[in-house]
Amino acid sequence: MKRRTVVAFLGALALGSGAMLRRAVAALGQPAATPTMAAVADTMFPGGDGLPAASALGLHERLLAMSDLGPSIGKGVAWLDRYAASRGAAGFAALDEAARLAAIDAAFASADEGIRPFVFALRQHIGTAYYSEPAIRKTFAFTGPPQPDGFADFQERPR
């Protein structure tokens, strides 16, 4: 257990802070979720053509540090690992690329509670973080909005 986690537990107990306690409990679940989250991030944003993969930028660790995503990540990782186990793999991270894509597609199509919002949240958070990274942004030729007044589908300037 990391010193930071122990200090958070002690602080939560001493100060009675629910937020600190939730963050400390979420930190306990991170090591098991880390390989799966790295694999999910790399499946969604694999890099290539000189761009780094999402896990190379540490984006999966940023997601694991978000306390509000903790319960969703726990359910989502468990679902993906169960899916992989049903296909004979040790976990989601052990699947090949095609099987990972199939697992994410199955999660998106699943009626199981919480898995579809998990996929949406990951896509939004990882995508925003990925394209906000300086290493990624500098590879694109543009630096501002697509035209002086914004996007073409708006007839008037926003007010």
N, C-alpha and C positions, 0 to 999 in steps of 0.2 A: 504494500500500500504506500502510495506517495505521501510525502510529508505534507503537501498541500491539502490532500484529502483529510488527513488526520486533524490538521489545524482547522479545516472547515467544519468537521464534526464537533470538535471541542468548542469552536465559536458558536455553532448552532445550539449546542447544549447550554452553554453559558449565557448566551444572549437571547435564546428562544426565537431566533430568526428562522422562519419557515423557508425563506428563499435560500439561505445558506445551506440548510439541511437538504433541500431538494437538489441543489448544485452538487453537494458532496455525495449524495446517493447516486446521482447521474454519473459522477466520475468513476464510481465503482464499476459500472457496467461498460465503460469504454473499452478496456483491453479486449474483451470478447467480441465487441462490435467492430473494432478497428479494421481487421482484414476484410470483412464483408463490406463495410462502408467504403473502403479504398477501392474494392473491386466494383462496387456500384458506381462510384464517381468515375472510374476509368471506363466503364462500359458506356456511361452517358456522354462523357467528354474524354475520348481516348487520346486526343492530341494527334500527332502525325504532321507530316509536311513541315517539320521544324518546330512545331508547337509541342509544349510539354503536356503530358496527361494531367488530369485533374489531381490525382493523388501526389504527383511529383510537386505540385504547388501547395500541398497540405490542405486542400479544401475539405477533405473528409474529416480532418481533425477539427476544423472550424465548425463543421456541422455538429460533431459530437460535443463540442463545448457549448452549444446553444441549449440552455436548460429547457426552453419551451418546446424543443423538438424531442427531448429525451424519451417520453413515453411512446411517441410515434416511431422513433428510430428503433426502440426496443421491440415493438410489435413487428415492424417491417423487416428487421434483420432476422427475427425468429421465423417469419413467414418465408423469406427467401432461403434461409438455411434448411427449413423443412422441405421446400420445393426441391432443393438440390439433393437432399437425402433421399427423396422419393425417386430421383433419377440415378441413384447409386454413388453420388459424390459426397465427400466429407463435409462440404459446406458450399455456399455460394461462391466463395473465392476459389474453390477448386474446380469450378466449371470452366469449360473453354468459352471463347467469346460468343459463339453462336448459341450455346446453351444459356449463357448469361442474358443475352438479348431475349431469348425465349422466356426466361424466368421473369424478366421485367415486364414483358408483354403480358404474361399470365397474371402478374400482380396487378397490372393496370386493368385487365379484364375481369379480375376476381370480384365476387360479391362479398368476400370476407370483409368484416367491418374494420376500417382503418387502413387497409392496404392501399387502396386507390389514392386517398389523400396523402399517404406516405410518398408514393411515387410522384405525385404533383409537387409536393413540398420539396423533395430532393431536386427535381428538375428545376424548379424556380430558384432555390437557394444556391445550388451548385452552378447553374447557368449564369446567374447574376455575378457570383463570385469569380467564376472562370473568366468571363469577358470583362471584368473590372480589373483583373490582374495586369499590372504594367507589362509583364512579359508577353501577354497575349495582345493587349491593346496596341503595342508598338509595331506589331506585324501587319496591322491594317493601315491602308493608305489614308484613311480619313481621320480627322480629329474632332469634327464638330457635327452639327445636325446635317441631315442629307441635303438640305437646301437652306437658303437664308431664312425662310419663314416656317421651317418645320417640315412635316410630312405632307406628301401630295394629296392624301385622302381628306384633308381638311380644306374647306373652301375659304375659311376666314382664320385669321390669327386667333390663338386662344386668348381669352380675356381673364 
